[in-house]
Amino acid sequence: MLSAAIGLNVSEACIGPDDRIIGEDPSCAKPEVTKNGDRIVVTFICEAKEGRVTNSLLFTGDFTTWYRAQGKITMDGQERRSDLHSGFTVDATYIRPDCADAASTR
């Protein structure tokens, strides 16, 4: 993952078929998912005491060997500051079929 705030971070994560892209949060509206060719865009808006947070995620890739997720987060509130906008990129590759095997080797 690469972001302006954190820099480059490499990690191994196990993602299963029942995992969600977005956790359940009562302050967030149901995500809107649109597909355009090989691109999937997920947009959802959350309400915070400071204002409205808009999250946009762009997913590309074949999802069997690799994918890229690019995220953009913007805050619309009374304050207009540059730190209220952020983004990140995740490049992911397929490592192995069974996450249980990976966990047992650590």
N, C-alpha and C positions, 0 to 999 in steps of 0.2 A: 504494500500500500504506500502511496506517495501523497503527502499533503504538505502545504506550506507551513503549517503549524508544527508538524511532527517530523517531516522529512521522509526518508525512505525507511520502511519497516517491513521485514520479511518474516513470515510466520507460516506454520502449517496448521490448517484447520480441517476438521472433519464436518462435512455438510451432508446431511441425509435427505432422502426424498420428502420427509415430513417437515423439514425445517422451513421457517418463513423468512422472507427477505426483511420484513419489518415486524418487530414485536408488537404485541397488542398494547395500545395506549389509549385510554378513554378521551384524552385531549386531542387526538388526531382523527381526522375524517378517514373514511374508507379510501384506500389507495385507488387511483385511476391508472389503469394499465392500457397502453396502446402499443400496437405492433405495426411496424412499417418495414417490410422486407425482413432483413436479418437483425433489425434493431428493435429493442423493447424499451419503452420508456415508462417508468413508474413515478407518479407524482402524488404526493400527499401533503396535506396542510395540517399543522398542529397549532392549537391556540395556547399561548403562554401568557403569563401576567405582563410580560414586557411587550407583547404584540403577537403577530402571526408569523409562524415559521413555515416556509415553503421548502420542501425537499423534492429534488428532481434527480432521478437515477436513470442513466442510460446504460443498457446492457447490450453488448455485442459479443459474438463468438458462436461456436457451435455447441457449447455447454457439455460436450462429451470429452473433449481434450483440453479446451481452454475457454476462458471468457474474460472480458474486461468490463468493469463497472466504473462509471464516472459519475460522481455525485456533486451536486451543487446545492448549497443550503443558503437561503436568504432569510433575513429577519426584517419584517415590516412593522415598525413600531414608531413611537414618538421620536426616538433618537435616531439620527442618521449618522452612523459611524462606519468606518471601513471594516472594523472587526466583526460586524454583524453579517458578513458574507464570507463563506468558506467553501472549499471544494476538496475533492480527493479523487484519486484514481486507484483502482485495484486491478492488478493483472493476476489471473489465477490459471494454474495448469493442473491437469488431472495427474495424481500421483499413483494411487492404487485403489482397488475396488473395495477393500474392507477396512473401515476405520478401527474396528476392534483390534486388528493386527497391529496397527500403528500405535495404539495406546499401550498395548502389552509390551512393546519393545522399548519403552521409555523408562 
